[in-house]
Amino acid sequence: MLNLHRGPAGRTDPMSIESLKPAVDKKVLVFLAGAVWLGVGAALMRLAHGWLAAYGGPGRALFYAAGLLAALPIHHFGFLRVADKNLARLLPLEEKRCVFSFITWKSYLLVGFMVLLGVTLRHSALPKQYLSLLYNGIGLALALSSVRYFRFFLRLLRA
């Protein structure tokens, strides 16, 4: 059974719940945020590529180009702002935080909604070559925006 009391001088007992919290430095949080964004972006682009590779119709290159063009405003006006907001929250941290705090709890709700929406769209009657536009656009935008996290991670390593 875990002891939930604090010891002398307010220190946490080594067998408390607090001692089990996976606390990490802000460097790790910034790296994790970038890695998750890059990983999700790559997964979305892989799905889109698979759909376009299976698409035998004309204009496959146009679908790729349209996804690329969609990624630029999604990156600049959407995800880059979110990344900057997350970095503004993470960079001032002085003490270790829970490893899962690389995004806010509200963002976890948004991620859950987006996953549900993605599953719904993948199983819809929407032709996959058109869905690839959205997946390539969002995937590439996430990958591009992950660079912001990695730049700040490298700065933190040098500091």
VEXTI-461595 format. One record per residue (C-alpha): residue number from 1; x, y, z. Coordinates in steps of 0.05 Angstrom, whole numbers, plus 32768, in hexadecimal, padded with zeros to 4 digits. Example, Ala and Ser with C-alpha at 12.3 -4.5 7.8 and 13.67 -1.06 7.14 Angstrom:
<rec num="1" x="80F6" y="7FA6" z="809C"/>
<rec num="2" x="8111" y="7FEB" z="808F"/>
***
This chain:
<rec num="1" x="8000" y="8000" z="8000"/>
<rec num="2" x="801A" y="8045" z="7FEE"/>
<rec num="3" x="8027" y="8079" z="8023"/>
<rec num="4" x="8007" y="80BA" z="800C"/>
<rec num="5" x="8025" y="80E5" z="8044"/>
<rec num="6" x="805E" y="8116" z="8041"/>
<rec num="7" x="809B" y="8109" z="806B"/>
<rec num="8" x="80C4" y="813A" z="8095"/>
<rec num="9" x="80D0" y="8180" z="8078"/>
<rec num="10" x="8098" y="8176" z="8046"/>
<rec num="11" x="80BF" y="8145" z="801B"/>
<rec num="12" x="8097" y="8111" z="7FF5"/>
<rec num="13" x="809C" y="80CB" z="8011"/>
<rec num="14" x="80BF" y="809D" z="7FDF"/>
<rec num="15" x="8083" y="806F" z="7FDF"/>
<rec num="16" x="8050" y="80A5" z="7FD1"/>
<rec num="17" x="8026" y="80AE" z="7F92"/>
<rec num="18" x="804E" y="80ED" z="7F83"/>
<rec num="19" x="808E" y="80C3" z="7F7D"/>
<rec num="20" x="806D" y="809A" z="7F46"/>
<rec num="21" x="805E" y="80D6" z="7F1A"/>
<rec num="22" x="8088" y="80D3" z="7EDA"/>
<rec num="23" x="80A6" y="8118" z="7EE1"/>
<rec num="24" x="80D6" y="8132" z="7EAB"/>
<rec num="25" x="80FC" y="8171" z="7E9A"/>
<rec num="26" x="80DF" y="81A4" z="7E69"/>
<rec num="27" x="8113" y="818D" z="7E35"/>
<rec num="28" x="80F1" y="8149" z="7E33"/>
<rec num="29" x="80AC" y="8169" z="7E2E"/>
<rec num="30" x="80C0" y="8195" z="7DF3"/>
<rec num="31" x="80E1" y="8159" z="7DD0"/>
<rec num="32" x="80A3" y="812D" z="7DDC"/>
<rec num="33" x="8075" y="8162" z="7DC0"/>
<rec num="34" x="809E" y="8167" z="7D81"/>
<rec num="35" x="80A5" y="811B" z="7D7B"/>
<rec num="36" x="805A" y="8110" z="7D83"/>
<rec num="37" x="8049" y="8146" z="7D4F"/>
<rec num="38" x="807C" y="8129" z="7D1E"/>
<rec num="39" x="8064" y="80E2" z="7D2A"/>
<rec num="40" x="801B" y="80F2" z="7D21"/>
<rec num="41" x="802B" y="811C" z="7CE3"/>
<rec num="42" x="8053" y="80E2" z="7CC5"/>
<rec num="43" x="801B" y="80B1" z="7CD4"/>
<rec num="44" x="7FE7" y="80DD" z="7CB2"/>
<rec num="45" x="8013" y="80E7" z="7C75"/>
<rec num="46" x="8021" y="809C" z="7C71"/>
<rec num="47" x="7FD6" y="808E" z="7C70"/>
<rec num="48" x="7FCC" y="80C3" z="7C3A"/>
<rec num="49" x="8005" y="80A7" z="7C10"/>
<rec num="50" x="7FE8" y="8061" z="7C15"/>
<rec num="51" x="7FA4" y="807A" z="7BFC"/>
<rec num="52" x="7FC4" y="80A0" z="7BC3"/>
<rec num="53" x="7FF1" y="8066" z="7BB0"/>
<rec num="54" x="7FB3" y="8039" z="7BAA"/>
<rec num="55" x="7F8E" y="806F" z="7B83"/>
<rec num="56" x="7F93" y="805E" z="7B39"/>
<rec num="57" x="7F71" y="809C" z="7B20"/>
<rec num="58" x="7F90" y="80D7" z="7AFC"/>
<rec num="59" x="7FAD" y="8112" z="7B21"/>
<rec num="60" x="7FCE" y="80EF" z="7B5B"/>
<rec num="61" x="8004" y="8124" z="7B5B"/>
<rec num="62" x="7FCE" y="8159" z="7B61"/>
<rec num="63" x="7FB5" y="8139" z="7BA1"/>
<rec num="64" x="7FFB" y="813A" z="7BBE"/>
<rec num="65" x="8005" y="8183" z="7BA9"/>
<rec num="66" x="7FC2" y="8197" z="7BC6"/>
<rec num="67" x="7FD4" y="8176" z="7C08"/>
<rec num="68" x="8016" y="819C" z="7C08"/>
<rec num="69" x="7FF3" y="81DE" z="7BFA"/>
<rec num="70" x="7FC1" y="81D0" z="7C31"/>
<rec num="71" x="7FF9" y="81C2" z="7C63"/>
<rec num="72" x="8018" y="8207" z="7C5D"/>
<rec num="73" x="7FDE" y="8231" z="7C79"/>
<rec num="74" x="7FCC" y="81F9" z="7CAB"/>
<rec num="75" x="8013" y="81FC" z="7CC4"/>
<rec num="76" x="801B" y="8247" z="7CC5"/>
<rec num="77" x="7FD7" y="825D" z="7CDE"/>
<rec num="78" x="7FC5" y="8220" z="7D08"/>
<rec num="79" x="7FF8" y="81F1" z="7D24"/>
<rec num="80" x="8032" y="8223" z="7D29"/>
<rec num="81" x="8007" y="824E" z="7D57"/>
<rec num="82" x="7FF5" y="8211" z="7D82"/>
<rec num="83" x="803F" y="81FD" z="7D85"/>
<rec num="84" x="8053" y="8244" z="7D9B"/>
<rec num="85" x="801D" y="8244" z="7DD0"/>
<rec num="86" x="8035" y="8200" z="7DEA"/>
<rec num="87" x="807D" y="8217" z="7DEB"/>
<rec num="88" x="8069" y="8257" z="7E10"/>
<rec num="89" x="804B" y="8229" z="7E45"/>
<rec num="90" x="8085" y="81F7" z="7E47"/>
<rec num="91" x="80C3" y="8223" z="7E43"/>
<rec num="92" x="80BA" y="824A" z="7E84"/>
<rec num="93" x="80B3" y="8209" z="7EAC"/>
<rec num="94" x="80E8" y="8204" z="7EE3"/>
<rec num="95" x="80D6" y="81C2" z="7F05"/>
<rec num="96" x="80CA" y="817D" z="7EE9"/>
<rec num="97" x="8084" y="816F" z="7ED0"/>
<rec num="98" x="805C" y="8131" z="7EBF"/>
<rec num="99" x="8073" y="8113" z="7E7D"/>
<rec num="100" x="802B" y="8118" z="7E62"/>
<rec num="101" x="8029" y="8163" z="7E6C"/>
<rec num="102" x="804B" y="8171" z="7E29"/>
<rec num="103" x="8005" y="8185" z="7E14"/>
<rec num="104" x="7FCC" y="81A0" z="7E3E"/>
<rec num="105" x="7F91" y="8176" z="7E54"/>
<rec num="106" x="7F64" y="819E" z="7E25"/>
<rec num="107" x="7F92" y="818A" z="7DEC"/>
<rec num="108" x="7F89" y="8141" z="7DFF"/>
<rec num="109" x="7F3E" y="814A" z="7DF6"/>
<rec num="110" x="7F4A" y="816B" z="7DB2"/>
<rec num="111" x="7F78" y="8131" z="7D9D"/>
<rec num="112" x="7F43" y="80FF" z="7DB1"/>
<rec num="113" x="7F0F" y="8124" z="7D88"/>
<rec num="114" x="7F3E" y="8128" z="7D4C"/>
<rec num="115" x="7F4D" y="80DD" z="7D50"/>
<rec num="116" x="7F03" y="80CE" z="7D52"/>
<rec num="117" x="7EF7" y="80FC" z="7D16"/>
<rec num="118" x="7F31" y="80DB" z="7CF0"/>
<rec num="119" x="7F15" y="8095" z="7CFC"/>
<rec num="120" x="7ED0" y="80AD" z="7CE7"/>
<rec num="121" x="7EEC" y="80CC" z="7CA6"/>
<rec num="122" x="7F16" y="808F" z="7C96"/>
<rec num="123" x="7ED8" y="8063" z="7C9B"/>
<rec num="124" x="7EAB" y="8093" z="7C75"/>
<rec num="125" x="7E97" y="808E" z="7C2C"/>
<rec num="126" x="7EC4" y="80C9" z="7C1B"/>
<rec num="127" x="7EF5" y="80B5" z="7BE4"/>
<rec num="128" x="7F3A" y="80AA" z="7C02"/>
<rec num="129" x="7F5E" y="80D5" z="7BCE"/>
<rec num="130" x="7F37" y="8111" z="7BE7"/>
<rec num="131" x="7F42" y="80FE" z="7C30"/>
<rec num="132" x="7F8C" y="80FA" z="7C20"/>
<rec num="133" x="7F8B" y="8146" z="7C15"/>
<rec num="134" x="7F77" y="8151" z="7C5E"/>
<rec num="135" x="7FA6" y="811C" z="7C79"/>
<rec num="136" x="7FE2" y="8135" z="7C51"/>
<rec num="137" x="7FD2" y="817D" z="7C63"/>
<rec num="138" x="7FCB" y="8171" z="7CAD"/>
<rec num="139" x="8003" y="813E" z="7CAF"/>
<rec num="140" x="8036" y="816B" z="7C8C"/>
<rec num="141" x="801F" y="81A7" z="7CB6"/>
<rec num="142" x="802B" y="817F" z="7CF6"/>
<rec num="143" x="806F" y="8168" z="7CDE"/>
<rec num="144" x="8083" y="81AF" z="7CCA"/>
<rec num="145" x="806B" y="81CB" z="7D0D"/>
<rec num="146" x="8092" y="8195" z="7D33"/>
<rec num="147" x="80D1" y="81B7" z="7D1B"/>
<rec num="148" x="80C1" y="81F2" z="7D4A"/>
<rec num="149" x="80C3" y="81C2" z="7D86"/>
<rec num="150" x="8104" y="81A3" z="7D70"/>
<rec num="151" x="8125" y="81E7" z="7D66"/>
<rec num="152" x="8114" y="81FA" z="7DAE"/>
<rec num="153" x="8129" y="81B6" z="7DC6"/>
<rec num="154" x="816E" y="81C0" z="7DA7"/>
<rec num="155" x="8172" y="8206" z="7DC7"/>
<rec num="156" x="8161" y="81E7" z="7E0B"/>
<rec num="157" x="8198" y="81B3" z="7E02"/>
<rec num="158" x="81CC" y="81EA" z="7DF3"/>
<rec num="159" x="81B7" y="8215" z="7E2F"/>
***
